[in-house]
Amino acid sequence: MSSVKLTGGCLCGALRYEIDGTGGGVSHCHCGMCRKASGAAFATWLGVDHKKFCYTQGAPTSYRSSDMAARSFCATCGSQLQFDYLGPLDHTHVSVGSLGEPARVQPERHIWVQDRVSWADYADGLPEFSGED
Protein backbone atom coordinates (compact mmCIF):
# COMPACT_ATOMS: atom_id res chain seq x y z
CA MET A 1 0.00 0.00 0.00
CA SER A 2 1.45 3.38 -0.93
CA SER A 3 2.15 6.13 1.55
CA VAL A 4 -0.95 8.11 2.50
CA LYS A 5 -1.93 10.64 5.14
CA LEU A 6 -5.09 9.66 7.00
CA THR A 7 -6.90 11.03 10.03
CA GLY A 8 -9.66 9.71 12.21
CA GLY A 9 -11.15 9.54 15.64
CA CYS A 10 -13.94 8.39 17.87
CA LEU A 11 -17.68 9.03 17.66
CA CYS A 12 -17.80 11.80 20.27
CA GLY A 13 -14.65 13.59 19.02
CA ALA A 14 -12.66 13.27 22.27
CA LEU A 15 -9.95 11.24 20.51
CA ARG A 16 -8.28 12.11 17.21
CA TYR A 17 -5.37 10.43 15.46
CA GLU A 18 -3.17 10.83 12.42
CA ILE A 19 -1.51 8.23 10.20
CA ASP A 20 1.47 9.13 8.02
CA GLY A 21 1.64 6.10 5.76
CA THR A 22 0.56 2.53 6.28
CA GLY A 23 2.52 -0.61 7.07
CA GLY A 24 0.12 -3.40 6.28
CA GLY A 25 -3.00 -4.28 4.42
CA VAL A 26 -6.68 -3.98 5.16
CA SER A 27 -8.40 -7.07 6.55
CA HIS A 28 -11.95 -8.01 7.44
CA CYS A 29 -11.52 -9.98 10.69
CA HIS A 30 -14.21 -12.53 11.55
CA CYS A 31 -12.77 -13.72 14.89
CA GLY A 32 -15.07 -13.88 17.89
CA MET A 33 -13.17 -11.23 19.85
CA CYS A 34 -13.42 -8.67 17.03
CA ARG A 35 -17.13 -9.42 16.66
CA LYS A 36 -17.76 -8.83 20.35
CA ALA A 37 -15.53 -5.74 20.59
CA SER A 38 -17.11 -4.12 17.51
CA GLY A 39 -20.68 -5.31 17.97
CA ALA A 40 -20.73 -6.29 14.28
CA ALA A 41 -20.38 -9.44 12.17
CA PHE A 42 -16.72 -8.56 11.53
CA ALA A 43 -14.23 -5.74 12.09
CA THR A 44 -12.16 -4.12 9.34
CA TRP A 45 -8.59 -3.20 10.26
CA LEU A 46 -5.84 -1.19 8.59
CA GLY A 47 -2.26 -2.21 9.41
CA VAL A 48 -0.05 0.77 10.36
CA ASP A 49 3.59 1.10 11.45
CA HIS A 50 3.67 2.24 15.10
CA LYS A 51 6.02 5.12 14.27
CA LYS A 52 3.54 6.44 11.68
CA PHE A 53 0.52 6.47 13.99
CA CYS A 54 -0.10 9.04 16.73
CA TYR A 55 -2.96 10.44 18.76
CA THR A 56 -3.32 14.17 18.15
CA GLN A 57 -6.07 14.72 20.71
CA GLY A 58 -6.88 12.82 23.88
CA ALA A 59 -5.61 9.48 25.12
CA PRO A 60 -7.44 6.17 24.68
CA THR A 61 -8.30 3.60 27.27
CA SER A 62 -6.78 0.18 26.69
CA TYR A 63 -8.18 -3.27 27.37
CA ARG A 64 -6.00 -6.38 27.22
CA SER A 65 -8.37 -8.68 25.33
CA SER A 66 -6.02 -11.69 25.34
CA ASP A 67 -2.52 -12.68 26.38
CA MET A 68 -1.28 -11.46 23.01
CA ALA A 69 -3.31 -8.33 22.24
CA ALA A 70 -4.77 -5.09 23.60
CA ARG A 71 -7.58 -2.95 22.21
CA SER A 72 -7.78 0.84 22.57
CA PHE A 73 -11.04 2.73 22.69
CA CYS A 74 -12.63 5.99 23.79
CA ALA A 75 -13.66 5.90 27.46
CA THR A 76 -16.45 8.39 26.75
CA CYS A 77 -18.27 6.96 23.70
CA GLY A 78 -16.77 3.44 23.52
CA SER A 79 -15.51 3.67 19.93
CA GLN A 80 -12.89 0.98 19.28
CA LEU A 81 -9.96 2.61 17.49
CA GLN A 82 -6.92 0.36 17.70
CA PHE A 83 -5.82 -3.25 18.06
CA ASP A 84 -2.23 -3.95 19.12
CA TYR A 85 -0.42 -7.27 19.14
CA LEU A 86 1.82 -7.41 22.19
CA GLY A 87 5.18 -8.66 21.04
CA PRO A 88 7.82 -8.18 18.38
CA LEU A 89 5.61 -6.89 15.53
CA ASP A 90 6.23 -3.22 14.69
CA HIS A 91 2.70 -2.39 13.65
CA THR A 92 -0.73 -1.75 15.00
CA HIS A 93 -4.19 -2.04 13.49
CA VAL A 94 -6.58 0.88 13.21
CA SER A 95 -10.35 0.48 12.87
CA VAL A 96 -11.25 1.46 9.31
CA GLY A 97 -14.66 2.62 10.55
CA SER A 98 -12.93 5.27 12.66
CA LEU A 99 -11.15 6.85 9.68
CA GLY A 100 -12.40 10.24 8.53
CA GLU A 101 -12.39 8.93 4.95
CA PRO A 102 -12.70 5.13 5.14
CA ALA A 103 -13.17 4.81 1.37
CA ARG A 104 -9.51 5.83 0.88
CA VAL A 105 -8.45 2.29 1.85
CA GLN A 106 -9.61 -0.94 0.24
CA PRO A 107 -10.12 -4.31 1.94
CA GLU A 108 -7.66 -6.96 0.73
CA ARG A 109 -8.63 -10.15 2.59
CA HIS A 110 -10.91 -11.92 5.05
CA ILE A 111 -9.16 -13.45 8.08
CA TRP A 112 -10.26 -15.94 10.74
CA VAL A 113 -13.02 -17.09 8.38
CA GLN A 114 -13.59 -20.32 10.32
CA ASP A 115 -15.26 -18.08 12.94
CA ARG A 116 -17.46 -16.31 10.39
CA VAL A 117 -21.13 -15.88 11.27
CA SER A 118 -23.06 -18.23 8.95
CA TRP A 119 -25.10 -15.45 7.33
CA ALA A 120 -22.01 -13.28 6.75
CA ASP A 121 -21.12 -14.94 3.45
CA TYR A 122 -19.70 -12.46 0.97
CA ALA A 123 -18.98 -13.02 -2.70
CA ASP A 124 -16.51 -10.13 -2.91
CA GLY A 125 -13.70 -12.23 -4.40
CA LEU A 126 -11.22 -11.34 -1.65
CA PRO A 127 -8.83 -14.07 -0.47
CA GLU A 128 -9.91 -15.88 2.69
CA PHE A 129 -7.63 -17.20 5.43
CA SER A 130 -8.33 -19.42 8.43
CA GLY A 131 -5.91 -17.36 10.53
CA GLU A 132 -4.29 -13.99 10.21
CA ASP A 133 -2.77 -15.08 6.83
Residue frames relative to the residue before (quaternion, step in Angstrom):
aa qw qx qy qz dx dy dz
M 1.0000 0.0000 0.0000 0.0000 0.00 0.00 0.00
S 0.4359 -0.7177 0.4774 0.2587 3.58 -0.83 0.93
S 0.6399 -0.5398 0.3867 0.3868 3.53 -1.27 0.39
V 0.0233 0.7847 -0.6152 0.0724 3.54 -0.91 1.02
K 0.3014 -0.6991 0.6073 0.2270 3.55 -1.28 0.32
L 0.0236 0.8048 -0.5880 0.0773 3.55 -0.63 1.18
T 0.1234 -0.7656 0.6254 0.0870 3.54 -1.22 0.54
G 0.0801 0.7959 -0.5982 0.0483 3.53 -1.25 0.36
G 0.0143 -0.8036 0.5947 0.0173 3.50 -1.32 -0.17
C 0.6756 -0.5035 0.3720 0.3894 3.51 -1.35 -0.10
L 0.7292 -0.4498 0.3210 0.4036 3.54 -1.36 0.18
C 0.7565 0.3916 -0.2241 0.4734 3.60 0.85 -0.89
G 0.5200 -0.6736 0.3936 0.3478 3.62 1.24 -0.20
A 0.4518 0.7021 -0.4494 0.3178 3.61 1.24 0.04
L 0.7659 0.2594 -0.1419 0.5709 3.58 1.13 -0.68
R 0.0017 -0.7636 0.6455 -0.0153 3.55 -1.04 0.87
Y 0.0567 -0.7943 0.6041 0.0302 3.56 -1.14 0.63
E 0.2213 -0.7466 0.6137 0.1301 3.51 -1.37 0.29
I 0.1419 -0.7637 0.6264 0.0654 3.55 -1.09 0.80
D 0.1184 -0.7807 0.6120 0.0447 3.56 -0.83 1.03
G 0.8045 -0.0449 -0.0244 0.5918 3.55 0.37 1.27
T 0.3089 -0.7429 0.5651 0.1829 3.54 -1.23 0.40
G 0.2910 -0.7798 0.5332 0.1518 3.56 -1.19 0.44
G 0.7869 0.1802 -0.0979 0.5820 3.56 1.24 -0.11
G 0.6435 -0.5488 0.3808 0.3738 3.51 -1.28 0.00
V 0.5061 -0.5999 0.5200 0.3370 3.50 -1.38 -0.25
S 0.0373 -0.8236 0.5640 -0.0467 3.56 -0.68 1.17
H 0.3115 -0.6641 0.6422 0.2225 3.51 -1.23 0.68
C 0.1262 -0.8109 0.5690 0.0524 3.61 -0.52 1.14
H 0.2045 -0.8095 0.5467 0.0635 3.55 -0.77 1.13
C 0.3841 0.7403 -0.4885 0.2564 3.63 1.21 0.15
G 0.6472 -0.5612 0.3692 0.3603 3.54 -1.21 0.57
M 0.6445 0.5202 -0.3373 0.4475 3.60 0.99 -0.73
C 0.6598 0.4899 -0.3216 0.4704 3.61 0.93 -0.79
R 0.6109 0.5419 -0.3535 0.4562 3.59 1.04 -0.72
K 0.7040 0.4642 -0.2775 0.4602 3.57 0.80 -0.96
A 0.6748 0.5018 -0.2999 0.4506 3.59 0.93 -0.86
S 0.7408 0.3988 -0.2263 0.4909 3.60 1.05 -0.74
G 0.3475 -0.7379 0.5036 0.2847 3.58 1.14 -0.56
A 0.6417 0.4864 -0.3113 0.5047 3.58 1.24 0.46
A 0.6910 -0.4846 0.3418 0.4134 3.58 -1.29 0.21
F 0.7766 -0.0650 0.0365 0.6256 3.58 1.21 -0.50
A 0.3212 -0.7113 0.5862 0.2173 3.55 -1.31 0.29
T 0.2474 -0.7610 0.5821 0.1445 3.58 -1.05 0.75
W 0.0986 -0.8284 0.5506 -0.0308 3.54 -0.68 1.22
L 0.2321 -0.7333 0.6265 0.1263 3.52 -1.20 0.74
G 0.3396 -0.7384 0.5477 0.1985 3.59 -0.75 1.04
V 0.0013 -0.8030 0.5926 -0.0641 3.58 -0.89 1.01
D 0.4785 -0.6289 0.5238 0.3180 3.60 -1.03 0.75
H 0.5613 -0.6208 0.4264 0.3432 3.60 -0.91 0.89
K 0.6984 0.4912 -0.2868 0.4345 3.60 0.84 -0.92
K 0.6921 0.4553 -0.2786 0.4859 3.62 1.24 -0.24
F 0.6600 0.4596 -0.2913 0.5180 3.57 1.33 0.06
C 0.1659 0.7837 -0.5919 0.0890 3.59 -0.92 0.83
Y 0.4392 -0.6410 0.5579 0.2916 3.51 -1.24 0.59
T 0.2210 -0.7897 0.5633 0.1011 3.56 -0.88 0.98
Q 0.7785 0.1024 -0.0739 0.6148 3.57 1.30 -0.24
G 0.8387 0.1439 -0.1346 0.5077 3.55 -0.84 0.98
A 0.2872 -0.7205 0.6026 0.1880 3.52 -1.37 0.07
P 0.4039 -0.7398 0.4811 0.2408 3.60 -0.79 0.95
T 0.4222 -0.6111 0.5921 0.3125 3.48 -1.42 0.14
S 0.2200 -0.7921 0.5595 0.1059 3.57 -1.00 0.79
Y 0.1146 -0.7674 0.6292 0.0468 3.52 -1.15 0.77
R 0.3066 -0.7386 0.5695 0.1900 3.59 -0.73 1.01
S 0.1796 -0.8466 0.4972 0.0623 3.57 -0.11 1.32
S 0.7817 0.0157 -0.0344 0.6225 3.60 1.26 -0.22
D 0.6738 -0.4835 0.3478 0.4373 3.57 -1.24 0.00
M 0.7574 0.3698 -0.2102 0.4954 3.58 1.23 -0.25
A 0.7973 0.2514 -0.1363 0.5315 3.61 1.19 0.00
A 0.1412 -0.7496 0.6402 0.0918 3.53 -1.34 0.49
R 0.2276 -0.7612 0.5964 0.1148 3.55 -1.14 0.72
S 0.2085 -0.7773 0.5843 0.1049 3.57 -0.98 0.89
F 0.0299 0.8024 -0.5898 0.0860 3.53 -0.98 0.91
C 0.5630 -0.5740 0.4671 0.3678 3.54 -1.32 0.22
A 0.4125 -0.7265 0.4996 0.2292 3.58 -0.80 1.04
T 0.6478 0.5265 -0.3199 0.4481 3.60 1.19 -0.42
C 0.8331 0.1882 -0.0788 0.5141 3.60 0.67 -1.09
G 0.4973 -0.7005 0.3955 0.3249 3.61 1.26 -0.19
S 0.3992 0.7278 -0.4824 0.2797 3.62 1.21 0.01
Q 0.3176 -0.7275 0.5800 0.1831 3.56 -0.88 1.02
L 0.1258 -0.8410 0.5255 0.0271 3.58 -0.64 1.11
Q 0.8381 0.1121 0.0356 0.5328 3.56 0.93 -0.87
F 0.1161 -0.7479 0.6511 0.0575 3.52 -1.22 0.70
D 0.0546 -0.8167 0.5743 -0.0172 3.58 -0.68 1.12
Y 0.3133 -0.6803 0.6247 0.2207 3.53 -0.98 0.89
L 0.2966 -0.7354 0.5821 0.1797 3.56 -0.99 0.82
G 0.5782 0.5547 -0.4125 0.4335 3.54 -0.37 1.23
P 0.8220 -0.3341 0.1916 0.4194 3.55 -1.26 -0.40
L 0.5325 0.6467 -0.4220 0.3466 3.65 1.13 -0.29
D 0.2832 -0.7773 0.5430 0.1441 3.58 -0.88 0.96
H 0.6432 0.4664 -0.3815 0.4725 3.55 0.74 1.03
T 0.2581 -0.7213 0.6217 0.1629 3.47 -1.37 0.36
H 0.3344 -0.7071 0.5727 0.2453 3.57 -1.27 0.01
V 0.1826 -0.7834 0.5908 0.0633 3.54 -0.90 1.01
S 0.5033 -0.6538 0.4780 0.3013 3.56 -0.97 0.89
V 0.4181 -0.7217 0.4929 0.2477 3.58 -0.63 1.11
G 0.6182 0.5656 -0.3370 0.4294 3.59 1.09 -0.65
S 0.6734 0.4881 -0.2975 0.4688 3.59 1.20 -0.41
L 0.4863 0.6553 -0.4398 0.3750 3.60 1.26 -0.06
G 0.5438 -0.6140 0.4650 0.3334 3.56 -1.12 0.64
E 0.7773 0.1219 -0.0500 0.6151 3.56 1.16 -0.73
P 0.1202 -0.8504 0.5074 0.0704 3.61 0.38 1.17
A 0.6069 0.5779 -0.3575 0.4121 3.62 1.11 -0.49
R 0.5492 0.6204 -0.3991 0.3927 3.61 1.25 -0.16
V 0.7146 0.3205 -0.2447 0.5716 3.60 1.25 -0.17
Q 0.2487 -0.7777 0.5648 0.1199 3.56 -1.15 0.64
P 0.4885 -0.6527 0.4893 0.3098 3.60 -0.89 0.88
E 0.2157 -0.8037 0.5487 0.0808 3.56 -1.05 0.85
R 0.8174 0.0231 0.0388 0.5743 3.60 1.14 -0.51
H 0.3183 -0.6570 0.6364 0.2490 3.51 -1.44 0.21
I 0.0767 -0.7997 0.5941 0.0402 3.59 -0.91 0.89
W 0.8109 0.2090 -0.2189 0.5008 3.54 -1.29 0.56
V 0.1542 0.8485 -0.4916 0.1213 3.56 1.05 0.84
Q 0.5493 0.6011 -0.4154 0.4055 3.62 1.15 -0.34
D 0.6886 0.4496 -0.2758 0.4977 3.60 1.24 -0.37
R 0.3609 0.7699 -0.4637 0.2490 3.58 1.31 0.02
V 0.4810 -0.6196 0.5373 0.3099 3.54 -1.12 0.76
S 0.5817 -0.6514 0.3548 0.3338 3.60 -0.79 1.02
W 0.7199 0.4286 -0.2679 0.4757 3.62 0.97 -0.70
A 0.5990 0.5450 -0.3637 0.4603 3.60 1.27 -0.08
D 0.2708 0.7604 -0.5287 0.2625 3.55 0.61 1.20
Y 0.0562 -0.8389 0.5407 -0.0269 3.55 -0.33 1.27
A 0.2463 -0.7496 0.5998 0.1333 3.54 -1.02 0.85
D 0.2501 0.8059 -0.5004 0.1940 3.58 0.81 1.01
G 0.5040 -0.6948 0.3992 0.3223 3.59 1.28 -0.03
L 0.4824 0.6642 -0.4457 0.3571 3.60 1.24 0.05
P 0.5607 -0.5893 0.4458 0.3735 3.61 -1.08 0.60
E 0.2085 -0.7742 0.5886 0.1029 3.54 -1.16 0.69
F 0.0889 -0.8039 0.5880 0.0100 3.55 -0.98 0.93
S 0.4834 -0.6785 0.4719 0.2887 3.57 -1.05 0.77
G 0.7507 0.2324 -0.1634 0.5964 3.59 1.24 -0.36
E 0.7988 -0.2473 0.1950 0.5125 3.52 -1.13 -0.64
D 0.5137 -0.6445 0.3463 0.4481 3.59 1.21 -0.72
